[in-house]
């Protein structure tokens, strides 16, 4: 029942303009702890439904990287891109066109924290943490790869000028990966997570308890203490970022 602008604000804007800012300065669990009881119930429903579908894709990505398949994909993509199949932009659909309108009228001080959006986003973030931890990676690497890069390096670009601006200021490897894996996340969340919520599937209390008691929260909190006092700058009038996107 939302307008397109409301839907974008409650999803994309909620992530880039609210959720990640809380994570960046206070940690992952701070987003959850700040919710009232009704919103926590919505968060738990979204988290419970999204964690395993997201983890399935993240485990596949990890296996692809570990096996060497992913870098082979990047090399082959590079050869195609240098020939008849140049890399196209990814912000031409209605969603991202609506985003342009929302950004033009944005009130930075009144971007909502949608609990359902937070549940899906944080479930995916925690799933990545667990995939890396289960593979033996240290907490410092896990936090950097799963949390800091997302909230402090990537999302500010998206918040400034949209998804293409974020993706296409990354490496060619990241450009390839985002185009390859984003549709997989879209499909599996829509088909497994959101349908579970629509069908009233019960919250997995064990998953919620594991989230609430996860050791990664302490690691993220410690990293927050080391965070610079300034955010990444994306709005210089002339910069490499502006040149790349044009």
Buried (B, 14 or more C-beta within 10 A) or exposed (E): EEEBBBBBBBBBBBBBBBBBBBBBEBBBBBBBEEBEEEBBBBBBBBBBBBBBBBBBBBBEBBEBEEEEEBEEBBEEBBEEBEEEEEBEEBBEEEBBEBBEEBBEEBEEEEBBBBBBBBBBBBBBBBBBBBBBBEEEBEBEEBBBBBBBEBBBBBBBBBBBBBBBBBBBBBEBBBBBBBBBBEEEBEEBBEEBBBEBBEEEEEBBEEBBEEBEEBEBBEBBBEBBEEEEEEEEEBEEEEEEBBEEBE
